[in-house]
Every structure is written in C-alpha cells, then in structure tokens.
Amino acid sequence: MAEAAKKAFVIGHPVAHSRSPKIHSYWLAKYGIDGSYRAIDVAPEAFAEFVRTLEATGYRGGNVTIPHKEAAFALATRRDDAAEQIGAVNTLWSEGGSLCGSNTDAHGFAANLDGHAPGWAANSPAVVLGAGGAARAVIHALMERGISDIRIVNRTLARAEELRHRFGAGVSAHGTHATGELLADAGLLVNTSALGMHGHGGLSADPRRLPDHAIVTDIVYVPLETPLLAAAKARGLKTVDGLGMLLHQAVPGFERWFGIRPEVTAELRQMIVADLGAQGMT
C-alpha cells in the first residue's frame, strides 16, 4: 500500500499574506516529494482544537504565525531550547503522542547573516532596535553565537527592561534617546521594529553614527530595502536584508515534516522577490 501524501501547514489569523506555502511548495517540487503545505486561517478561539486534532487530520505538523505563537508555546508539551528562551513557538509536530514545539526564527536570523556576512558574530557590540517577539529571537541568536554585549533600544523602556531581565548578563536596556551614543562603537545593528515597513515610515536609527566596519541588518523584508538599509548602504556599510531570515527559518520544519533538509537557493529567493513585487509589496 502506497504511503499517504505528507501534509503540513501554516496557521495564522489572518494568514493569506504568508509566503510560506510558496517556499515549501517550491521545495516539495524540487525534491520530488509527494506532499502538500497549505495556509489555514484559524481564529484564536479555535486554535487549541485545531492543534488537538493535528494527527487525526493527517498533518505531520506545521508553522505557526501571528497571533498564535504564544498559544502554541503554552500547548506544546515538549519544547526545544530556542522555544524556551524565546517564549514562543513557530514550528509544531507530533512525536510519540506528544505535541512538540520549536522556534526557528533565531536559526533563520543567524543563517541569513552567515550567508551574506560571514564572520558577522565577531562584530560586537550589537544594538537591537525593538523589544517584541522578533527581538527575543534575535537576542537568542546573538547569545548563541557568543556576542556578550547586546544593547536593546526601545521607545518603551519597560519592554526593553523585560528582555534584559529575561536574558540576563550581557544584555542592557535603553530608551531611544540613547541610540546615537550606543551606535558609536557597535559592530552590528539589527532592526526588529516595524519602522521602515510599508505603512510605518521613518528611520529607526542613523547609520552615520556607526563605525566603518559595522554590519546593518533589518528583519523587515517588505520593502526589501528599508530606509535603514538604504541609509546604511549610502554610508558604505555592509547590509543584509530580512528576506533570508524568512527563507532560512523554514528549513528545519521542512526537514522534520518531509524528511529532507532543503537548500535556500538563489532561485528560491528570486521567486519570492518576484512574488513580493507582484503583490505590490504588501
């Protein structure tokens, strides 16, 4: 009897904007796998029931996006270290009757920099703009790579302080008024805030304050070149856009559900860039 097709998903509310189905469908075709990956809109009140019936509906697992990442964390009975440290789950699967959860955002962030700015982890100190869920993933990645001076800058200082307490030694919290001073000796600037995203205009920091060896990266990928990256490029600094983080964070989940570790290729990147353009960058 032939093996049933392997099924996975991305769930969110809303979820129609997700590029994950295009990424995973590309890999399914590339590696000749009999499987599917679809976007499913699940309202918060229906999330727990959807997860409870995961195996019964034939799904091997899937990705979780806004607003379900914290709920997925709470429901997972087994979580990896990244999920525990970040406090959110974006990848689910069943194993031995247990619901397992991981967070692959930190992996995606680090792998993107590995590909476009090799040796980036030697560029310390790091300044992280923003103090939301994405910032938690970035801070975890930075600490995993041995960066011991991480400066969180946020408009609401209390939120930055929460992350300082969460991650401990080597992490400091600052209000936006201190940004210029903090950039003076920084080797890495990471924007995790919405500033620079379409509909959220403005420059999150002034890269002219950075030293010449600094690397600037923005996890925003719509637009692909944010105002921050454009200003950093004009300053002559090395820049890394956020699309690679999206592509690389998808790798571990695909491997777990479909059994092959996929490659992030230039062709895949170009396909998603074209899709962003076709959708009017929304």
N, C-alpha and C positions, 0 to 999 in steps of 0.2 A: 504493500500500500504506500502510495506517494506521501511524502511529508507535507503537511499543510503549510501554506504560504506563511512566512513570518510577518507579523504585523506590529507596528509601533505608531506613536502619535506625538503630537504636541498639543497640550491643552492650555487654554487661557481664556480671558474674558475682557475684551474681545481678542480674537486670535487670527482674523482674516489677513492681517498685515504680515504675519510671520513668514520669513524666508526659509524656515527650517524644512518644510516639505520639498522645496526646490533643491536644497542641499542634499537631503537624504535620498530623494528620487534620482538625483544625478549619480550618487554612489551605487544605488541599487542597480541601475542600468550599467554602469561602468564595470561592476564586478559580477554581473550576470546572476544576481540573487533574485529568487522568487519571493518577493516580499512587497510590502506597502508601508507608507508613512503618510499619515493624514493629519490635518489640523481639525481639532474638535473644540467648539466653543462650549465651555462648561461654566455655568454661573457658580458663584461661591457656595451657595446653599446646596448645590448638587455635587460638589467636588468630592466629599467623603464617600458618597455612594458610588461614584464613578470609580474611585480608587479601590473600593472594597470588591467590586466586581471585575477587576482587571483580568484575572486569569480566566474567569468564566466567559468573558467576551473574546478570548483568544489573543489578547495583546501580550507581547513579551515585555512591554514597558513603554516608556516614552519620556518626552521632555515636558517640563512644567514652566510656564511663564507667568507674568503678572496677571492676576493678583494672587496666585496660588502657591508661591514658593515657600512662604512661612507655614501654610497649612500642610503642605507636603512634608516639610520638616517634622511637624508635630505628628503626622500619621505614620511616618516611616519607623519601623521597629528596629531597623539596623541602618546606621548612617556611617559614612566614612569620615576621616579626619577633616577633610575640606568642608564637608557639610556642617560638622560640629563647630568648627572655628568660625565659619561664615554665618551660621544660623539660618540657612535657607537651603532648599533642595531644588535642583532644576532637572534631575535625571532620576527616573524611577524604574525598578524592575523587581520581579518576584524571584525568590531563591529559597528553596526548602520550606515553602509555606510562609516565608517572611517577606514583608514589603521593605525593600532596601532603597536607600536614597543616597545620592551623591550630589556634589556641586562641582561642575566642570568649568565654571567661569574663570576661576583662578588659573587653571590649566590653559584655557583659551587665551587669557591675557599674556601669560608668560611665553607660550608657544608663538604667539604673534610677534612679540619682541625678539624672540630667538631667531625667527626667520628674517626679520627686517633690520635688526640692530644687534647682531651677535656681540656678546660681551657686555650687554646692557647692565647686568647686575653689578658690574664694577662701578657704575655711575651713581655713587651715593654722595650726599643725602638725596632722598626722594620727597617731593612735595606732591600731595594728593589733594585735588580740589573736589570738594563734595564729601558728604558723610552718610550716603544712603547705602542700599544693599550692594550696589556695584562697588562702592568704595571698600566694603568689607572683603569682597573677593580680591580686589587689587592689593589690599594690605596683606592678606594671607599669602598671596603670590610673592610679594616683596620680601616678606619674612622668610618664606620657604627658600628663597634664593640668597638669603644671608644679608639683606640690607638692614642695618641696625639703627638707622636714623630716618624715621618716617614722620613727616610733618603733615598733619591733616588740617586743611583750611576749609572753613565752612561759615556761611553767613550767620547761621545759628550756632553759636559756640557750644551750647549744651549738647548738641548732637555730635560734634567733634569730640567732646569730652567723653561721651558714652563709648565711642570707639577706642579712645585712649585707655579707658578702664577695661574694655573687652580684650584688647590685645596686649596691654602691659608694657614692659620695658622696651625702650627704643621708639615708642610712638608718642608724639606730642600733639596737642590740640591748640588751634589758633583761630582767631577771627579773621575776616577778610582784610582788615586794616593792616595786618602784619605781612601780607603776601609779598610785597616788594622786598622787604628785608629777608624773608625766608628764601627767596629765589637767588640771592646774591652768590651763594656757594653751592646751589643744588645741581646735581648731575642728571636728575630725571624729574620731569614734570608730567603728571598724569591728570587729565581732566575726566572726572566721573560725573560731573554735574550736567544738568540739561542745557546750560549756557552754550550757545553755538549750534544747538539742534534747530532744525527748521521750526519756526514759531517761537523760538527762545533766543532772540538775538543778543549780541553783546560779546565782549571778550572776557573770558574767565580769569585771565592773568596776562601780564605784559611780558612776553618772552625776551624783550630787550634787557630785562634785568638779569637774565641768566648768563652764566659763563659760556665761553665758546664751545666747550666740549659737551654741553648738555644735550639730552635727548628729550623730545617733546612728543607725547602720545595722547590721543583723545579716544575714549571708548565709543564716542558718538560716531556713527557711520552714515548718517543722513543729516546734512550733506557729507560726502566722503572727505572733502577738505573743509574743515570747520574754520571759522575765523581765527581760532587759536593756532591751528596748523599753518594757515596761510601766513600769519604774522611771524611764526617761528621760521618758516621757510624763507621769508623775506629777510630775516635776521641771519640766515645762513646756517641754521641749526638742523640737525638730523631730526626728521619727523616720521612718525608711524601712525597711520590712520586706524580706525577701530574695526574695519570690516574683517580683518584677520582674526580678531578675537571671536567674532560670531562663527566663523568657519571652523576654527580650531576647537572651540568648546563643544562642537557637535561630534568630534572624533570618538571620544570614549564611549558615548552612548551607542553610536552606530556599531562599534565593535562588540559591545555587550549584547545587543539585540540580534545582530545579524552575523556575528562570528568572524568578521574580517576587519582589521584596522585600516580604515581608509586614508587616502592621502589628500591633503589640501593642495590642489594644483592651480597653476596659473589659469587654466581653462575654467575651472570651477569659479574662481574669483571673478573672471571676466564675465561669466554667465550671470552672476549675482549683481555685478556692477551694471550690466545691461538691463537687468530687471528693475533695479533702482531707478534707472533713467526712464524706463518705460512707464513706471508708476508715478512719474513726476516727482520722484524723490520724497514720497510720503510714506 
